[in-house]
Amino acid sequence: MIDKNKMENLLNEAKNAALKAYAPYSNFRVGAALLCEDGTVITGVNVENRSYGLTICAERSAVCSAVSKGYLRFNALAIAAPDSVEPVGPCGACRQVIGEFMPADTPVRFAGSGGTEVNTTVGELLPFDSLHDLKK
């Protein structure tokens, strides 16, 4: 279990990261922050492309950055979408990547700019994940 202050700090890291997003087409910035097993925080942002299908989401950006630095185990994830009043959860592709690297009980927090936050887990984002079932 991650304490409340660590999750709040992680969300703040995601909010700060979102300000660096490259979103000239949608003007919809997203930042993500991963808490690695050793306490290191790795962030990622969405990076758009005029070929919209090639856009990289913040969550996958953070995971790829972390993996490229040798991190494979994560204790929490936070996602911030400052251009949305409401919290915005990960897309389906990101949920699959998140499920690859994080156990079902990993806490996930996401927020928009309106003050509402969602606190959930990887397992709740991706129920009936056969990968987690296979690891049992």
C-alpha positions as CSV (number, residue, x, y, z in Angstrom):
1,M,0.0,0.0,0.0
2,I,1.3,3.4,-1.0
3,D,0.8,6.2,1.6
4,K,-1.4,9.2,0.7
5,N,1.4,11.7,0.6
6,K,3.4,9.5,-1.9
7,M,0.4,9.2,-4.2
8,E,-0.2,13.0,-3.9
9,N,3.4,13.7,-4.8
10,L,3.2,11.2,-7.7
11,L,0.1,13.0,-9.1
12,N,1.9,16.3,-8.8
13,E,4.8,14.8,-10.8
14,A,2.3,13.8,-13.5
15,K,0.7,17.3,-13.5
16,N,4.1,18.9,-14.0
17,A,5.0,16.4,-16.7
18,A,1.8,17.2,-18.6
19,L,2.9,20.7,-19.1
20,K,5.7,19.3,-21.3
21,A,3.4,17.3,-23.6
22,Y,3.5,17.7,-27.3
23,A,-0.1,18.1,-28.3
24,P,-0.4,20.6,-31.1
25,Y,-3.3,18.8,-32.8
26,S,-5.6,18.0,-30.0
27,N,-4.4,20.6,-27.4
28,F,-5.1,17.8,-24.9
29,R,-2.0,17.3,-22.7
30,V,-1.5,14.3,-20.5
31,G,1.3,13.4,-18.1
32,A,2.0,10.2,-16.3
33,A,4.3,9.4,-13.4
34,L,5.5,5.9,-12.3
35,L,6.7,5.1,-8.9
36,C,9.5,2.6,-9.4
37,E,10.2,-0.1,-6.8
38,D,13.3,1.7,-5.5
39,G,11.4,5.0,-5.1
40,T,12.5,6.6,-8.3
41,V,9.8,8.5,-10.2
42,I,9.8,8.3,-14.0
43,T,7.5,10.6,-16.0
44,G,6.1,10.5,-19.5
45,V,3.9,12.7,-21.7
46,N,1.7,12.3,-24.7
47,V,3.5,13.0,-28.0
48,E,1.2,13.6,-30.9
49,N,1.8,13.1,-34.6
50,R,-0.1,14.4,-37.5
51,S,-0.8,10.7,-38.3
52,Y,-2.9,10.5,-35.2
53,G,-2.6,6.7,-34.9
54,L,1.1,7.2,-34.2
55,T,0.5,9.3,-31.1
56,I,2.2,8.0,-28.0
57,C,0.2,8.2,-24.8
58,A,1.7,9.5,-21.6
59,E,1.4,6.2,-19.8
60,R,3.2,4.2,-22.5
61,S,5.8,7.0,-22.7
62,A,6.5,6.7,-19.0
63,V,6.7,2.9,-19.2
64,C,9.0,3.0,-22.1
65,S,11.2,5.6,-20.5
66,A,11.4,3.5,-17.3
67,V,12.2,0.3,-19.1
68,S,14.9,2.0,-21.1
69,K,16.5,3.0,-17.8
70,G,16.3,-0.6,-16.5
71,Y,13.2,-0.3,-14.3
72,L,10.7,-3.2,-14.7
73,R,8.8,-3.0,-11.4
74,F,6.4,-0.3,-10.4
75,N,4.5,0.4,-7.2
76,A,2.1,3.1,-8.4
77,L,0.9,5.1,-11.4
78,A,-0.5,8.7,-11.6
79,I,-2.0,10.3,-14.6
80,A,-2.9,14.0,-15.1
81,A,-5.0,15.6,-17.9
82,P,-5.0,19.3,-17.2
83,D,-7.0,20.1,-20.3
84,S,-10.0,18.1,-19.0
85,V,-12.1,19.1,-16.1
86,E,-12.9,15.5,-15.5
87,P,-10.4,12.7,-14.7
88,V,-9.4,10.7,-17.8
89,G,-8.3,7.1,-17.4
90,P,-5.9,5.2,-19.6
91,C,-6.9,4.1,-23.1
92,G,-7.2,0.4,-23.9
93,A,-3.7,0.2,-25.4
94,C,-2.2,1.8,-22.3
95,R,-4.2,-0.5,-20.0
96,Q,-2.6,-3.5,-21.8
97,V,0.9,-2.1,-21.3
98,I,0.2,-1.2,-17.7
99,G,-1.0,-4.7,-17.1
100,E,2.2,-6.1,-18.6
101,F,4.4,-4.4,-16.0
102,M,2.2,-3.9,-12.9
103,P,0.4,-6.4,-10.7
104,A,-3.4,-6.1,-10.3
105,D,-3.2,-4.5,-6.9
106,T,-1.0,-1.6,-8.1
107,P,-2.6,1.7,-7.2
108,V,-3.5,4.1,-10.0
109,R,-4.7,7.7,-9.5
110,F,-5.9,10.0,-12.3
111,A,-7.2,13.5,-12.3
112,G,-8.3,16.3,-14.5
113,S,-8.2,20.0,-13.7
114,G,-11.6,20.1,-11.8
115,G,-10.4,18.7,-8.5
116,T,-12.0,15.3,-8.9
117,E,-9.6,12.3,-8.7
118,V,-10.1,8.6,-9.3
119,N,-8.3,6.1,-7.1
120,T,-8.3,2.6,-8.5
121,T,-6.0,-0.3,-9.2
122,V,-4.5,-1.9,-12.3
123,G,-6.9,-4.9,-11.7
124,E,-9.9,-2.6,-11.7
125,L,-8.7,-0.9,-14.9
126,L,-8.2,-4.2,-16.7
127,P,-10.4,-6.9,-15.1
128,F,-10.1,-10.5,-16.2
129,D,-6.5,-9.9,-17.3
130,S,-5.4,-13.3,-18.5
131,L,-1.7,-12.3,-18.1
132,H,-2.2,-11.9,-14.3
133,D,-4.1,-15.2,-14.2
134,L,-1.2,-17.0,-16.0
135,K,1.3,-15.7,-13.5
136,K,-0.6,-17.3,-10.6
